[in-house]
Amino acid sequence: MNSLRRSQLRQLLVLTEGILQDAKQREWESMMEKELARRALMEDFFQQQSTEQEAPQIEEIIRQVMLLDKKIIAMAEAGKLDILKKMRDLSAGQQAIDAYTTNSSP
């Protein structure tokens, strides 16, 4: 494997680890920016023909990325549920304010 492809594989793993850290910290915007960069890198990497000698290294990185992705997805789902709960709470609060405003008018 040439140094460029080796570097791309390392970068793919580094970006995935960064996405996981962002998910842990609920940094959704940063997470999405890294995901877009990762997607572009993957498209570039996999447009190139792989050799049989590269296959074991590529397979290992893909396995690591998939494992990390499972964790990322679980954290993103938990974050999504938390945001939905907060939105429901805000909506309930707004309804209470609207009811008070309506009922307190002379």
C-alpha positions as CSV (number, residue, x, y, z in Angstrom):
1,M,0.0,0.0,0.0
2,N,1.4,3.4,-0.9
3,S,1.8,6.1,1.6
4,L,-1.1,8.1,0.4
5,R,-3.6,5.3,0.8
6,R,-2.1,4.4,4.2
7,S,-2.5,8.0,5.2
8,Q,-6.1,8.0,3.9
9,L,-7.0,4.9,6.0
10,R,-5.4,6.4,9.1
11,Q,-7.4,9.7,8.5
12,L,-10.6,7.7,8.1
13,L,-10.1,6.1,11.5
14,V,-9.1,9.5,13.1
15,L,-12.2,11.2,11.7
16,T,-14.4,8.4,13.0
17,E,-12.8,8.6,16.4
18,G,-13.4,12.4,16.3
19,I,-17.0,11.9,15.4
20,L,-17.3,9.6,18.4
21,Q,-15.8,12.2,20.7
22,D,-18.2,14.8,19.3
23,A,-21.1,12.5,19.9
24,K,-20.0,12.0,23.5
25,Q,-19.9,15.7,24.0
26,R,-23.1,16.3,22.1
27,E,-21.3,18.5,19.6
28,W,-23.7,17.7,16.8
29,E,-22.5,20.4,14.4
30,S,-18.9,19.4,14.6
31,M,-19.9,15.8,14.3
32,M,-21.7,16.5,11.0
33,E,-18.8,18.4,9.6
34,K,-16.5,15.5,10.4
35,E,-19.0,13.1,8.9
36,L,-19.0,15.0,5.6
37,A,-15.2,15.0,5.5
38,R,-15.2,11.3,6.2
39,R,-17.7,10.6,3.5
40,A,-15.6,12.5,0.9
41,L,-12.5,10.7,2.0
42,M,-14.2,7.3,1.8
43,E,-15.5,8.1,-1.7
44,D,-12.0,9.1,-2.8
45,F,-10.4,6.1,-1.2
46,F,-12.8,3.5,-2.6
47,Q,-12.8,4.9,-6.1
48,Q,-9.2,3.7,-6.4
49,Q,-8.6,0.0,-7.1
50,S,-7.4,-2.0,-4.1
51,T,-4.8,-4.7,-4.3
52,E,-4.9,-8.1,-2.6
53,Q,-2.1,-7.0,-0.4
54,E,-4.1,-4.0,0.8
55,A,-7.2,-6.0,1.6
56,P,-6.3,-7.1,5.2
57,Q,-5.4,-3.6,6.2
58,I,-8.5,-2.1,4.6
59,E,-10.7,-4.8,6.2
60,E,-9.3,-4.1,9.7
61,I,-9.9,-0.4,9.4
62,I,-13.4,-1.0,8.1
63,R,-14.1,-3.3,11.1
64,Q,-12.9,-0.6,13.5
65,V,-15.0,2.1,11.8
66,M,-18.1,0.0,11.9
67,L,-17.6,-0.7,15.6
68,L,-17.2,3.0,16.3
69,D,-20.2,3.8,14.1
70,K,-22.4,1.6,16.2
71,K,-21.4,3.6,19.3
72,I,-21.9,6.9,17.4
73,I,-25.4,5.9,16.2
74,A,-26.4,4.9,19.8
75,M,-25.2,8.2,21.2
76,A,-26.9,10.2,18.4
77,E,-30.2,8.4,19.0
78,A,-29.9,9.1,22.7
79,G,-29.2,12.8,21.9
80,K,-32.1,12.9,19.5
81,L,-34.5,11.6,22.2
82,D,-33.1,14.1,24.7
83,I,-33.7,16.9,22.3
84,L,-37.3,15.7,21.5
85,K,-38.0,15.6,25.2
86,K,-36.8,19.2,25.7
87,M,-38.9,20.3,22.7
88,R,-42.0,18.7,24.2
89,D,-41.2,20.4,27.6
90,L,-40.9,23.7,25.8
91,S,-44.1,23.2,23.9
92,A,-45.9,22.3,27.1
93,G,-44.5,25.5,28.7
94,Q,-45.6,27.6,25.8
95,Q,-49.1,26.1,26.0
96,A,-49.3,27.0,29.7
97,I,-48.2,30.5,28.9
98,D,-50.8,30.8,26.1
99,A,-53.5,29.5,28.4
100,Y,-52.6,31.9,31.1
101,T,-52.5,34.8,28.7
102,T,-55.8,33.9,27.2
103,N,-57.5,33.4,30.6
104,S,-56.1,36.5,32.2
105,S,-57.3,39.0,29.6
106,P,-59.9,41.4,31.0
